[in-house]
């Protein structure tokens, strides 16, 4: 415990506390920040694990002296894997709880609704997992409110470049895509196609399926994939819907085709159904996710695993860094007030567990790393399967 505390103090220490002031009562005992996560719905399992990462960050911030001389407190709301619901939770945190900064939203659909609102109310948002490019820019033009929106995750266009490299390195030439019918799914699909075309790679996009995640039966869509005769398929899914996609793909014999995964279908939730796990182990040749590097990341993995009894999964690390980023910005601002926190975030630089944290003029992270992963059998886990790294690729703007 002493070793851990010394590490936190040495590597993630905040600035010297100053007197707090802001919209929350100066006599309150804590500094409250909001957090919007998907704790139910298709991303519920991922959200619960991410919440553990956020809570661990709060504990470490407070062990290192807190913020503005007070303990940090996280006010958590469930977005239910639904954009409108998540937006309501953002408004509740701002209008009822009067928070001046929010960790999240977790998903792109909620973020699209929340950004203009955050601009009006002058509340910075720090997402750890909403990767959609249109949250920053559309056709090179900054979107409304992006100056109030920051990310500790990397964007979909960066992830798409890594996936495109897998396609080219493996000499696949007939690409099919089956993706969520939302900004996230279509964004990754568009990104991989654009990356391949930008590289002048000779390929055919033989099928493009945008599916409704609430339908939960995708045999028709998978039939289109089968009939297009691809040699590689990109699947962009969440958890519950991904299980059905992969289970039915196995039933239809599509495991003999190479598949690509992504951050949305990384993790143990996809192994709850044995057929889904079996398909992923057989068919997915590579998936991608944001990941950390170095001693800080190794320490984070050890601490999380010791504390919660399981290894951290996707975005448990980026939410840990998101909490620290908000805490450091409040401390640097010297006041708990949204606009001052936003201004401090613009100038913020620190070493997080996922590597150097700094933001460009769009609020996007300027550097990071992607893990290329696969699914393997693992008798030490409850499901008999696990994710395993193939390679880590660094990325910078």
N, C-alpha and C positions, 0 to 999 in steps of 0.2 A: 504493500500500500504506500509506504514511504517513497519507494522507487517510482511508482506511478505518479504520485503527487509532484515529485521533483521534476519528472519529465513534463508534466502539464505546465508547471510553473516556468520551466526553462524554455519550452518551445511554443507555448500558446498563451503566454502571460498577457494580460491586458495592460493598458496604460494606467498610470497612477490615478486613482479615483479622484473626482472632483464633486462638488456639491450638485445634487440633482435638481432639475427643475423641468417643467413640462406640463402636459395636460393632466396627467395623473396627479392625484393629491400628493404634495410633497411629504406628507406625514405617512404615506403608505409604506409598508415594510418591504415590499418587493417591487421590482420593475417587471411589468407584465407585457409579454409579446404574444401575438397570435400565432396559430399554426393550423393550417387546413390540410388534412390528409384524407385519403380514401380508406376508411376503416371498415367499410362494408361494400358490397358489390364485387365486381370482377377483380378489383385490385385490393380487396380487403386484406388478404394475407400479406401482400407487399407493404401496405400501409401500416399494419400493426408492427412489422419488423422495423420499418423506418421510424416509427414513433419511439421504439426502444433506443434507436440511435440518437434521436433528438433529446430524449430524457437523459441519456448518458452525457451528452454535451452540456446540458444545463447543470448537471451535477459537477462536471469538471470546471465549468465557468465559475460556479459558486465556490468550489474548492480553491480556485486560484484568486479569490477575492471579490467575486461578483462584479456588478456593473454599477458605477456611480455610487459605490459604497453600500449597495444593497444586493440582496439575492435576486437572481433572475428567475422568473416564473413563466411557464409555458401554458397558455390557454388553448386547448386543443378542440377543434371542431371536425366533424365527419362530413366530407363532401359526397360520400356514398357513390363514388365513381360516376357522377352526373354533373355536367357543367352548371346547370341552373341551381341545383342544390348546393354545390360548392360555392357559387357566387352569393347565395343567401347567407352562407356561413361567414363569408368575408364581410358582408355588410353588418352582420350581427356583431362580429368582433370589433368593427370600427365604430358603429353607432351605439351599441349597448355597452361593450366593454371598454371602449375608448382607447384601444391599443394604438400605438404610433408606428408599429412595424409588424409585418407578418412573414413568417416562414411558410412559404407556399405561394400560390396553390400548387398542388402536386401534379395536376394534369393540365394539358394544353386547353381543352374546352373551357374549364373554369377560368384559366388565365386570360383567355380572349375576352371574357365578360368583365373580369376584374380590373384589367389595366386602365381603361378610361375612367373607371370609378376611382381607382387609386390616385390617378392624376388630379381629379377634382378635389378629393379629400386630402391630398398630399400625404399619402401613406406609402412608404416603400414596400415592395413585395420582393422576397428572396426565394425563388423556386429552387428546388433541389432535383427536380425530375421532369419538368415540363420542357420538352426538347424542341417543340415546333418552331421552325424558322419564322413563320408569320407573326410570332410574338415579338420579333425584332424588326423585321423589314419585309416588304413585299416589292419585288422587282427593284430592289436596291433602295427603296424609299422607306425611311423609318416609320413605324406605325405609331398611331396616337397612344401616348402613355408609356412608350418603351423606356423613357428616361427614369421612370419610377419602378422599372422591372429589372431585376438582376437574377443571374443564374450561377449556381455552383456546379451544375451539370453542363455537358457539352451539347451543342445543337445537333439536330437530325442531319443536316447536310454534312457535318463532319463524320458522323456515324455512317452515313451512306457511302462516303469515300472509302472507308475501311471495308465495308461490304463489297463495294465495287472492285477493290483490289483482290478480294478473295475470288470473285468471279473471273477476273482476268488471269490471276495466277493459276487457276484450275482449268483454264481454257473452256469454260462453259460458254455456249453460244446461243442457247434457246432459253430465255428467262421468262418465267411466269411469276406473277405476283398475286397473293391473296392477303389483303390488308384490311384493317378496320376502316370503316367508312367515316373517318373523322380526320382532323388536321394532322394528328400524329401518324396514322396509318398511311394516308395519301402522301404526307410529307416525306416519309422514308422511301416510299415507292418512287416518287418523283426524283428524290435525291439520288438514288442508285442509278436510275436511267440517265439522269443528267450527267452524273460522274462518268459513266461508261461512254456516253456520247462525247463528252469533253475530251476524253482520252482517245477519241477516234477508234474505239474498239468495235470490231465487227460482230454484231449480235442481233437477234430478233427478240422483241418483247411480245411473246406469242400469246399471252393471256393476262388480263388485268381485272382482278376481282376486288370490289369494295363491298365488304359484307357488314350486315347489321349485327352488332354484338349481342343484341337481345333475342335474336332468332333461335340460336342454340341448335340448329340443324343445318349443316352445310354440305350435304351430299350433292345437291345440285351444283353448287359452286365448285366443289372438288371434282365433279364430273367434267366441268369445263376445263379445269386444270389438266386432268388426265388426257382429255381429247386433244389438247393443244400440243402434246408430245414435247414437253420441256426437258432439258437436262439439268435444270436447277430451278428451285422455287423459293421465293422470298415470302416468309410468313411474318406479318406484323400483327401480333395479338396482345390481348391482356391475359389474365389468368383463367377465369371460368370459361370464356369463349375459346381460348387456346386449347384447353383440355379437349373440348368437343372437336375442334378442327383436327387435332392430331389423332384422337381416338378414331374418328371416322376415316381419316386418311389411311390409317393402318388397316382398317377393315376393307378399304378399297384397293389395297395393294400398292399404295403410293410411296411406301417406304423404300422402294428400289430406286427412287429418284433422289438426287441430292437436294437438301433443303438448307436454307439459311434462316437463322433466328435473329433476335434483337434483344434489347434490354427489357421489353415488355413481357417476353416469355422466358426470362431467366428466373430460376429459383425453384424451390421445393414445392411450391403450390401446384406446379404443372405435373408433378409426379404423383399426386394424390390418386389419380386414376391410372392403374397399371398399364392399360393400353396406350395412354398418352405418353407415359414414361418410356415404354418399349419403343414406340415410334420415334421419339426424340433421340434415343440412344442409337437407333438404327439409321435414321435418315438425316438428322441435322449435322452437317459437316462443319459448320461454324456459325456462331452467334456473336453478338457484340454487346458490350456494356461499358459505361464509364467506371473507372477503377483507380485506386491510388497506387503509389509507388514508395519504396524506401522505408526507413525505420519508423517514421511516424505512422504510416499505414499499417505496418506489421504490428506495432504496439496497439493500434486501434482494433485490429482484428483479434488480437489476444485478449484485450480487455473486454470487448463485446462478447466474445465466446465464453470467457470466464463468468461474466455477469449474467448472461441469459441462457447459457447452456447450448447454444447453437451458433454457428458462424454467421456473420452478417451477410446479407444478400444485397441485391441491387438497390442503390441509393440510400442504404443505411449510412454510408460514409459521406455522401454529398449533403445529407441533411445534418449530419454532425457538423460539417464545415459551414453550413448555412446558419446554424444557431450561433456558431462562433463569429461569423461575419457580422451578423446583426449586433451581437454583444460588443464586438470591437468598434463598430461604427457608432453605437450609442456612447461608448466611452470616449471615442475621439471627438464626437460632437460636443460632449460635455453637458448635454441636455437631452431629455427624453421628449423629442419633438420631431415629427415626421420629416419635415423639409431639411432640418439640420442633419438627421440621420442619413437621408438620401445623399446630401452633399458629401458626407463623410465616406459613404460607400463608393462614390466616384473615385476618391483618392486612395481607397483602402488597398493595401498589399500585405499579405502574410502567407506563411507556409501552413497549409492545412493538411489533413490526413490524405487528401486526394491530390496533393501537390501544391504548387504556387497558386494563390488565389489573387486575381486582379481582374478588373472589368474594363471593357472598351466603352466607347461613347454610346453604344446601344445597350449596355448592361450585360453583354455576353462575356463569358469567361474567355480569357485570352490564351490559355494553355491547359493541357490535361493529358489523360491517357485513356485508351480503350483496351479492354481485355477481349481477345478473341477466345470464345469458349466452346466446349462441346459437352455432351451428356455421356456419363460413363456409369457402369454398374458399380455399386459400392455397398458391400454387405454390412458396413458399419452404420448405415442410415436406416431409418424406419421404413422407407419406401424401397430400399435396395438400389437407389440411383442417386447421382449427385452431379453437379456441374463441375467441370475441371477446366483450368486454363490451358490454352494452346500457345498463346503468344500475347505479349503486351505491346501495344503500339502507342508511342507518344505523338502528340498533336499540338500545334500552335498556330495562331492566326498570322 
